[in-house]
Amino acid sequence: MDKTMRGYRQIPVYLKYLINTLLLVALLVVGNHLISSGAVNRAQKAVILQIGIYALLAVSLNVATGYLGQLPLGHAGFMAVGGYAAAILWKAMPKNTGAMLLGLLLGGLAAAVFGIAIGIPALRLRGDYLAIITLGFGEIIRVLIINLPSITGGTPGLMSIPKHSTFLVVYATVIVSCVLIHTLMKSRHGRAILAIRENEIAAEASGVNTTFYKVLAFTVSAFFAGVAGALYAGYTGILTPGNFTFMTSVNILVMVVLGGLGSMAGSIIAAAILTALPLALQSFSKYRMVIYALLLIVVMIFKPSGLLGRYDFSLSRILEKLINGRLFVKKPQKAGEDRG
């Protein structure tokens, strides 16, 4: 055993799960109380709900971009498929919890089907070629929405969608989705996906079915993008093709890159910052987008790996360091390491 680990007290696994569960439940209860009590105004509530939706979009794209190492540019297409599938179902059913859950599931499954359909041929390509073909997919979805007015409402959009996306629904869905993605990435399937990101040739030589796992990651990414699209439909109450343009995909990608490729916590933080920033800069309306762009440039210059790099927040790890008095202790430098 490493000398530095002797006497290091670890929190039992069951206690880690209990602490995380209590923290998340407390977050939901406190947040719901603040909104229901009127302590949060209408504009702030709208931003809070959008942060949850875009956080899920960024985390879902991170599966394909950060964990798998590919560059898809059609995420808005999956979001659109999920949003329209859920909205059509909700308009046909009475507003209740069962319909809400069924709509979220249908939105995710519809997007996952498209993910498989586009993933099998597209993931044989890499880099710029993959970006171009997924970009084309996103535009095809948008054009189909415009040209199927009897189903999607066409250019004017789909109106009078039941508003299912409350604070509890949005953030409970985000938490469950993040837990499922985290569990997948900690499993042997997740390790296979990470192996492809690090070195696809070496992974294939080691017996990893690279085609299967690339399609799996792409499908999981599409599924949760579809769920986020359903939440978006339940939040706005109206869907139009203009909600799902190429720039929507780029904005989601910016959140992932800014937070750090491969960092779930980074994606959530970046989504929160980039969603709330326009509201915070309202008093500088003339220069708002200039300031917004400059902040992105500064971050990319001084922190090119993103805000968190590949680091993921772990409450239990921080608690262990606090218990052992090592939170503010620097790691000892290795022999020959530069001290400058």
C-alpha positions in Angstrom: 0.0 0.0 0.0 1.2 3.5 -0.8 2.6 5.2 2.4 0.5 8.3 1.7 -2.7 6.1 1.9 -2.0 4.6 5.3 -4.6 5.6 7.8 -6.7 7.2 5.1 -10.4 6.7 6.1 -12.8 6.1 3.3 -16.6 6.6 3.4 -18.5 3.3 2.9 -20.2 3.0 -0.5 -23.7 2.8 0.9 -23.1 6.0 2.9 -21.8 7.8 -0.3 -25.1 6.9 -2.1 -27.1 8.0 0.9 -25.3 11.4 1.2 -25.7 12.0 -2.6 -29.4 11.0 -2.5 -30.1 13.3 0.5 -28.3 16.2 -1.2 -30.2 15.8 -4.4 -33.6 15.5 -2.7 -32.8 18.6 -0.6 -31.9 20.5 -3.8 -35.3 19.5 -5.4 -37.3 20.4 -2.2 -35.6 23.8 -1.6 -35.7 24.8 -5.3 -39.4 23.8 -5.6 -40.2 25.7 -2.4 -38.5 28.9 -3.7 -40.4 28.8 -6.9 -43.8 27.9 -5.5 -43.5 30.5 -2.7 -42.9 33.3 -5.2 -39.4 34.1 -4.0 -38.3 33.6 -7.7 -39.8 35.9 -10.3 -41.1 34.8 -13.6 -38.0 35.7 -15.6 -35.7 33.9 -13.1 -38.0 30.9 -13.1 -37.8 30.7 -16.9 -33.9 30.9 -16.8 -33.8 28.2 -14.1 -35.9 25.8 -16.2 -33.9 26.5 -19.3 -30.7 25.8 -17.4 -32.0 22.3 -16.6 -33.0 21.6 -20.2 -29.7 22.8 -21.7 -27.7 21.0 -19.0 -29.3 17.8 -20.1 -28.7 18.6 -23.7 -25.0 19.4 -23.0 -24.6 16.2 -20.9 -26.2 14.1 -23.6 -23.9 15.5 -26.3 -20.9 15.0 -24.0 -21.5 11.2 -24.3 -20.8 11.3 -28.1 -18.3 14.2 -28.0 -16.4 14.0 -24.7 -16.6 10.2 -23.9 -16.7 8.7 -27.4 -14.5 11.4 -29.0 -16.6 12.1 -32.1 -17.9 15.4 -33.4 -21.6 15.3 -34.3 -23.3 18.6 -35.3 -26.9 17.5 -35.5 -27.9 17.4 -31.9 -30.7 19.9 -32.5 -32.2 17.3 -34.8 -32.5 14.7 -32.0 -33.9 17.4 -29.7 -36.5 18.2 -32.4 -37.6 14.6 -32.9 -38.0 14.1 -29.2 -39.8 17.4 -28.7 -42.3 16.9 -31.5 -43.0 13.2 -30.6 -43.8 14.1 -27.0 -45.8 17.2 -28.0 -48.0 15.2 -30.4 -48.7 12.6 -27.7 -49.4 15.2 -25.0 -51.9 17.0 -27.3 -53.8 13.8 -27.8 -53.9 12.8 -24.1 -55.3 14.4 -20.9 -52.8 16.2 -18.8 -51.6 13.9 -16.0 -48.5 12.3 -14.6 -48.8 9.2 -16.7 -49.0 11.2 -19.9 -46.1 13.3 -18.9 -43.8 10.3 -18.2 -45.0 8.5 -21.4 -44.2 11.6 -23.4 -40.7 11.9 -22.0 -40.1 8.2 -22.7 -41.6 8.4 -26.2 -39.4 11.5 -27.0 -36.3 9.7 -25.9 -37.1 6.5 -27.8 -38.1 8.4 -31.0 -34.8 10.2 -31.0 -32.9 7.0 -30.2 -34.4 5.3 -33.3 -33.1 8.2 -35.4 -29.8 7.9 -33.6 -29.4 4.3 -34.6 -30.5 5.0 -38.2 -28.0 7.8 -38.6 -25.3 6.3 -36.4 -24.8 3.0 -38.2 -23.7 4.7 -41.5 -22.3 7.9 -40.1 -20.0 6.5 -37.5 -18.0 4.7 -40.1 -16.7 8.2 -40.8 -14.5 10.4 -38.6 -13.7 14.1 -37.9 -15.0 16.6 -40.4 -16.8 14.0 -42.5 -18.9 12.9 -39.4 -19.6 16.6 -38.6 -20.9 17.3 -42.1 -23.1 14.2 -42.3 -24.7 14.9 -38.9 -25.1 18.5 -39.8 -27.0 17.3 -42.9 -29.2 15.1 -40.7 -30.2 18.0 -38.5 -31.2 20.1 -41.6 -33.2 17.2 -43.0 -35.2 16.9 -39.8 -35.9 20.6 -39.9 -37.0 20.5 -43.5 -39.3 17.5 -42.8 -40.9 19.4 -39.9 -41.7 22.3 -42.3 -43.1 20.0 -45.0 -45.3 17.9 -42.8 -47.8 20.5 -41.6 -50.6 18.1 -40.9 -48.4 16.4 -38.3 -46.0 19.0 -37.1 -47.8 22.3 -37.8 -45.4 23.2 -40.5 -43.6 26.6 -40.4 -46.1 28.3 -37.9 -45.3 25.5 -35.5 -47.1 23.2 -33.1 -49.3 25.2 -30.7 -51.1 24.6 -27.4 -48.8 22.0 -26.1 -49.6 21.1 -22.5 -47.0 22.6 -20.2 -45.7 19.6 -18.2 -42.2 20.9 -17.5 -42.3 22.2 -13.9 -39.2 22.7 -11.8 -39.6 19.2 -10.2 -40.2 17.5 -13.5 -37.2 19.1 -15.3 -34.7 18.7 -12.5 -35.8 15.2 -11.4 -35.4 14.2 -15.1 -32.0 15.8 -15.3 -30.8 14.0 -12.1 -32.1 10.6 -13.2 -30.5 11.1 -16.6 -27.2 12.1 -15.2 -27.2 9.1 -12.8 -28.0 6.7 -15.7 -25.2 8.2 -17.9 -22.7 8.1 -15.0 -23.6 4.4 -14.3 -23.1 3.6 -17.9 -19.7 5.2 -18.1 -18.6 3.4 -14.9 -19.6 0.0 -16.3 -17.5 -2.2 -18.7 -19.5 -0.7 -21.6 -18.4 2.8 -20.5 -14.8 1.7 -20.3 -15.1 0.3 -23.8 -16.4 3.7 -25.1 -13.6 5.5 -23.3 -11.1 3.1 -24.8 -12.3 4.0 -28.3 -11.8 7.7 -27.5 -8.2 7.1 -26.4 -7.2 4.9 -29.3 -9.7 3.2 -31.6 -7.1 1.0 -33.2 -5.8 -0.3 -29.9 -9.3 -0.8 -28.6 -10.3 -2.9 -31.6 -7.1 -4.9 -31.4 -8.0 -5.6 -27.7 -11.3 -7.2 -28.7 -13.6 -4.2 -28.3 -16.4 -4.2 -30.8 -15.9 -0.6 -31.9 -18.8 -0.3 -34.3 -21.3 -1.6 -31.6 -20.0 0.8 -28.9 -19.9 3.8 -31.2 -23.5 3.2 -32.2 -24.4 2.6 -28.5 -22.9 5.9 -27.4 -24.5 7.8 -30.2 -27.9 6.2 -29.5 -27.6 7.0 -25.7 -26.7 10.6 -26.6 -29.7 10.8 -29.0 -32.1 9.3 -26.4 -31.3 11.9 -23.7 -31.3 14.7 -26.3 -34.9 13.5 -27.2 -35.9 13.6 -23.5 -34.5 17.2 -23.3 -36.5 18.1 -26.4 -39.6 16.8 -24.7 -38.9 18.9 -21.7 -38.4 21.9 -24.0 -41.8 21.3 -25.6 -43.4 21.0 -22.2 -41.7 24.2 -21.1 -42.5 26.5 -24.1 -45.9 25.2 -25.1 -45.1 25.8 -28.7 -42.5 24.3 -31.2 -41.4 25.8 -34.4 -38.7 24.7 -36.9 -36.7 27.8 -36.0 -36.1 26.4 -32.6 -33.9 23.6 -34.0 -31.4 25.3 -36.4 -27.7 24.6 -36.9 -27.0 27.4 -34.4 -28.8 25.4 -31.7 -26.5 22.5 -32.2 -23.5 24.8 -32.1 -24.7 26.4 -28.9 -24.9 23.0 -27.2 -21.5 22.1 -28.5 -20.1 25.3 -27.1 -21.4 24.4 -23.7 -19.7 21.0 -23.8 -16.4 22.4 -25.0 -16.5 25.3 -22.5 -17.3 22.9 -19.6 -14.6 20.4 -20.6 -14.8 17.4 -23.0 -15.6 14.3 -20.8 -16.7 16.3 -17.7 -20.4 15.9 -16.8 -20.1 18.5 -14.1 -18.3 20.9 -16.5 -21.2 20.5 -19.0 -23.8 21.4 -16.3 -21.8 24.4 -15.1 -21.2 25.7 -18.6 -24.9 25.3 -19.5 -25.8 27.3 -16.4 -23.4 30.1 -17.2 -24.2 30.4 -20.9 -27.9 30.2 -20.2 -27.9 32.8 -17.4 -25.3 35.1 -18.9 -27.6 36.9 -21.4 -30.1 37.7 -18.6 -27.2 39.0 -16.4 -26.0 41.2 -19.2 -29.4 42.8 -20.0 -28.3 46.1 -18.6 -25.6 46.2 -21.3 -28.0 45.3 -24.1 -26.0 47.1 -26.8 -22.8 45.2 -26.0 -24.3 42.1 -24.6 -23.3 39.7 -27.4 -19.8 41.3 -27.6 -19.2 40.7 -23.9 -20.6 37.2 -24.3 -18.2 36.4 -27.1 -15.2 38.0 -25.4 -15.8 35.8 -22.3 -15.8 32.7 -24.4 -12.6 33.7 -26.2 -10.8 34.5 -22.9 -11.8 31.1 -21.4 -10.6 29.3 -24.4 -7.3 31.1 -24.5 -6.5 30.7 -20.8 -8.3 27.3 -20.2 -8.3 25.5 -23.6 -9.3 22.2 -21.9 -12.5 23.8 -20.6 -13.6 25.0 -17.2 -13.1 21.5 -15.5 -11.1 19.6 -18.2 -12.0 15.9 -17.6 -12.6 16.4 -13.9 -16.0 15.3 -12.5 -17.3 16.7 -9.2 -17.5 14.1 -6.4 -19.0 15.1 -3.1 -17.9 11.9 -1.3 -14.3 12.5 -2.4 -14.3 16.0 -1.0 -15.9 14.7 2.3 -13.2 12.0 2.5 -10.5 14.7 2.1 -12.1 16.8 4.8 -12.3 13.8 7.2 -8.6 13.1 6.6 -7.6 16.7 6.7 -6.2 16.6 3.1 -8.4 19.0 1.3 -5.9 21.9 1.3 -2.8 19.7 1.4 -0.7 19.8 -1.8 0.4 16.5 -3.3 4.2 15.9 -2.8 6.2 16.5 -5.9 8.0 13.6 -7.5 11.8 13.6 -7.9 12.9 15.6 -10.9 9.6 17.5 -11.2 9.9 21.2 -12.1 9.4 23.4 -9.1 9.3 26.6 -11.0 
